[in-house]
Amino acid sequence: MLITASAAIGLLAFAASTSASAQAFGSAALGTYRDCSAAGAGVCDGTVEPDQKVVISAISGGASSTANTSLTLTGQASNVPVDPASIAQGTVTFGDAALPLLKALSTSGDTERMGINEFGYQSYTNTGSVATAFSITGTLNIDSFSGSNLNGALAGGAIYDSYVAVWTPDAVAGLTDPDSLFNALFEAPCGAGVLATGESSASLVSGAGSSTASVSNTTSACGGGTLMLAPGETVLVVAGLQLLTNRGGSIDALDTFTTQFTPGAGVNTADLRAGASILGGVPEPAAWALMLTGFFGVGRSLRRRRGALAAH
C-alpha cells in the first residue's frame, strides 16, 4: 500500500489528536521454576530462603505480538531435577472482538514450584459522537486442578489469580519487549495509567467440591462510579492470569480465560473500534496513525515500574 506524503501528514495529524499510544496490542507470558528441594515441608515461594530464587524462566510476547511460552524441566542443566510432570505453559492470543484470550497450565513435581504469569492488551477507540460506559468482564474456566493445601506456599498448593483492567495507552508507551512489559505492568493496580481493575484469586483444594471451577470478575473504575469513554478517546483492555503450583499441585486452565464487554453495563460496542489485531485484514485508520506515530517517535514515554512479585 502506497502512503503519499500528504496522506502521511493527515494521518499524523489524526494521531496527534488522539492519545499518544505506543502500540495497539501486545502481550507477555512468563514461566518460572523454583527449586523447593531444601524446603522440606516448609514454605517455598522465594520469600524465605535465598536458594528459592527462580532457577529457570522462559518468556515470550512483546508489543504488537501474541505470546506462547512453555517451560519444562526435561533437557535442562544437569543440576536441575528432571521431572517430566513439571510444566508451566501459557498462550496469549485475541478472540471475539479482538479481545484478549488467555490459556494456561501449571503442574509441579515433588520438589518444584511452577508458575505461569501472563497478560495481553488490545486498544479500543470510541468512534461515536457521545460518551459511552466502558466495563470489561473476564471469565476463567479451570478444567481441572489438584491441590491439598490452602496455603499455596506449602506443598500441594495450587493458586490462581485472574485480572482484568482498563489502562490508558500511555501505560505501555516505550515498552516493547516482553520483559519490560511484564516488569512494569503485570497485574498493575490503580494508579498512573490504570483507569479500572477487577481481580480474583484463591487457593484450590481437591475434595472440597467440584474438580473444575469457573470464576468471573468485572472492572471497577479506580475513581469510583462508572468509567466513561469520551468520543475519540482510546483505552487498552487488559486481561492477566497467574497460576502457581507447589510440590504436587496442578491447575489446568487451557480452556480458557476469556474477556468481553460487560453485558448490561451500557457499553456501546457499535462505536468501538480495535486499534490493531492479529486477526488480519486492513488496519483501521486509527491503526495506521498508531503505526506512523511509533515510526516517527511521536508520543510520551511513561514507565511505571511495579516491584517484581515474589509469587512468580
N, C-alpha and C positions, 0 to 999 in steps of 0.2 A: 504493500500500500504506500503511495507517494503522498507525503505531507508537505505542502508548499510552505514557504516562509510565512506568508500571510496567515495560513491556517494554523501554523505553529504559534504565531503571536496570539491568535484568537484563543487557542486552547490554553496558553499560558495565562492569558487574562482571566479565563474561566477558572483556572486553578487558583489564581491569586485571590479570587472572590470566595473561595471555599477554605475549609480548614487545611492547614499545611500538613498533609499526611505523607508518611514515608512509603508505605505500601498499602495495598488494598486487602491483602490476606497473607497469612503466614502461620507457622506452627513450630513447635519444639516438642520432642519426646525423648526423655532421659531414662535409661535403665541403669540400675545400680545393684552392686553386690557388696555386702558386708560379711566379714568373717566373724562368726559368733562362737567359734570352737573353744575360746578361752572363757566364755561367759558362764559355762555350766548351766545351771538352772536360773541364772540371774538375768538382769536387763541387758539387752543388746539393741541399741538404737543409735550408737555413736555419741551419746552424751555422757557416758560413764567411764569407759575405758578408751585410752588413746588408740589402742590397737583395733578398735571397732570402726575405724575410718572406712570410707568407701575404697575397696581394693580394686575393683574393676567397674568401669562405666562405659556406656555407649549412648551417643546422642545423634539425632537426625532432625531435619527440618530447616527452618530459616525463613526469611522474608520471601513472599511470593512462592512458597513451597509447601507441599504436604510433608508428612513425616512417617517413617517406618523404621522402628527400632526393635531389634531382637537380641537380647543378651542371654547367652547360655554359658555354662562353665566348662563344657566339653571343649577340649582343644586349647585351653588357656595354659598359662605358665605352670611348671611342674609343682610349684608350691601352693597351687590353688586346688582345693578338693574337686575331684571330677564327679559331679552328681548330675546325671542327665535329667533328673526330675526338676532341677532348679532352672527357672526361666523368668525373665522379665520382658514382656513383649507389648508393644503399643503402636497404633497407627492413628494418624490424624488426616482425614480427608474432608470433603464437603458434600453434603447430601441435598435434601429438598431445600429449594430456595437458596442454594449455595451456603446454607448454614453449617457450622462445624459438626462433624460426625467422628466420634472417638471410639476406639476399641482397645481393650487392654486385658492382659493376663499376667498374674504373678503367682509363682509356685516356688516354695523354698524347701530345700532338703534339710537334713537333721542338724546341720551346723551353719546354715546360711540365713541371712535376711535379704530378701529380694524386693526391689521396688521399681515400679514404673510410674513416671510423673510426666504428664503431657498436657498441652493445651493448643488450641487453634483459634484464630480470629478472622473475621470477614467484615469488610466495611459496607455500610448501607447509608444511602443519602435520601432524604425526604425531598422528592422532586415536586411535591404538591405545593399549593398556594396557601395552605393553612397548617398550623402545627398539629402533630399527632402524638398521642400517648405512645410510649415505647417501653415494652417489657418482654423479657425472654424467660422461657421455662426450659429446663433441662431434665431429661428422664434417663436414669441409669437402670439398665436391666442386667442383673447379675444372674448368669446362667447356673452357676454352681459355686459353692465355697466349702472350705473345710477349716474350721477354727476351734480351738479348745481353750482359749484364754481371753477374757475381757480386756486384759492389759496387752495391747499389741506389741509392747516392747519385750514381752516374755515369749518363751517357746510356745508354739501353737497359735500365735497371734495372727489375725487377719483383719486389716483395716482398709476401709475405702473413704475417700474424700472427693465429693463432686462439687463443681464450682461453675457458676455462670455469672457473667458480668457485662456491663456496657462501659467501654473506655472511649476517651477522645482519641483521634488519630495521632495526636502529639505524643501519646504514651509510647508508641513504637518508633517514633522518628529517630533515625540514625542507628537503629538496631537492625542488623541484617543477618547475622549468623545465629544458629540455634543456641549457642552458649550465652551470648549476650541477651537474647530474648528471654531465655529461661531465668538467668540470674537476676534480671531486673524486674520481671513481671509475673513469674509463676504464682498463681492464686493471689494476686495483688489485692490488698484491702482498700477500703475507701480512702481517698487521698488525692494527691495531684494526678490528674489524668484518668481517674476512676469515678464514673458517674453513678453506677448502681452495681450491686453484687447480690448473690444468693449462694449459700453454701450448705452442704450437708455432709456429716461424717459419722462413722460408728464402727465399733468392733463387731465382727460377725462370729457367732459361736454356733457350732453344729449341735443339733439335738434340741435347740431352743425354739423350733418351729420349722418352717419350710427350708429346704436346702437351696432355694432361689430367693431373689429379692428384687423389688422394683421401687426406686426412690425418685421423687421429683422435687426440684427446688426452683424457685422463681426469684428474679431480681427485685430488689427493693432499692429505691432511689436513695443515694447517700445523704441527700439533703432533706429527706422526708417528702411525703406527698407523692405525686405522680410525676415520673420523668417524662418530659415533653421534648419532642424533636421538632425544632423550628424549620420552616421552609428553607431549603438549601443546606441544611445542617447535615454533616456526616459524622457517624459514630462507628465504633467497632463492636461487633457482637463476639463475645468470648466464651469458650467452654473449656474447662480444665478437669482433669481426672488424675487421682493418685490411688494406687493400690500398693499396700505394703504387707508382706507376709514374712513370718518369722519362724524358723526352725519347725517345719512341718505344716505351716498354714498355706492355704491356696485360695485364690479368687479368680474366677473366670467371668470377665465382662466383655467378651468378644462380640456380644450381640445385645446391646451396644449402649453408648451414651449419646443420645440424640438431643437436638435443640430445636425449638420452634418459637415463633412469636406467640406470646401468651394468649390463648383463646379467651375471649370475653373481656380483654383488657383495653379494648378500644384502639388497637393498633391498626392504622390504615395501611395495610400491606399493598394496596393497589398503587400507592405513590412511592413505595420503597424500591430502590434500585441497588443491587450489589455492585460494588466498585469494580471488582475483577473476580474471576473464578477459574478453577482448573477444569470446569465443565466444558470449555471450548466455546467456539463461536467468536463473533466480532465483539471486542470490548465496547462497553458503553462510552459515551463521550467523557464521562467523569473518569473512567479508567485511563483513557488517553491522556487526560490532563495530569493524572497522578503519575503516569509513566514519564511524561516530559518534565514534571516537577522534580522527580527524582533524578533525571538525567542532568538537568541544569543545576542541581544542588539548591533549589529553592525550598525554603522551609526551615523551621526551627528544630533544634535538637534538644529533646528533653530526655535525660537519662535518670530514671528514678530507680535507685538500687534498693533491693529488698534483701535482707540477710538470708543466706542460704539456709533452708530448713534442715534441721538436724535429722528430721524424719525421712529424708530422701532414701 
